Amino acid sequence: MKTIVSVIGKDAVGIISEVSAVCAECNANIVDITQSVLQDMFVMVMLTELKDDEGALASFSEKMKRLGTEKALDIRVMREDVFNSMHRI
């Protein structure tokens, strides 16, 4: 299953590395990534692939949420199909 991971927060050294480390730990392949720094705000969106397993998604999402709390970042994980449905015009 594909997921969308969004990361927003104050820019700091190592954000991409730490988020990527959680992806590796959860066996989530990063398919595409875009990031930008707007003044001192870091914004990143990633497309990842996980096993088609809701347990894998729940674990991945929880670990990203924990990282976000530790680093004062807003990190959200959403299934790509849900994301597309929410943003369909």
Secondary structure as GFF3:
##gff-version 3
##sequence-region A 1 89
A	DSSP	beta_strand	2	10	.	.	.	ID=ss1
A	DSSP	alpha_helix	15	25	.	.	.	ID=ss2
A	DSSP	beta_strand	29	38	.	.	.	ID=ss3
A	DSSP	beta_strand	41	49	.	.	.	ID=ss4
A	DSSP	alpha_helix	54	71	.	.	.	ID=ss5
A	DSSP	beta_strand	73	79	.	.	.	ID=ss6
A	DSSP	alpha_helix	80	86	.	.	.	ID=ss7
###
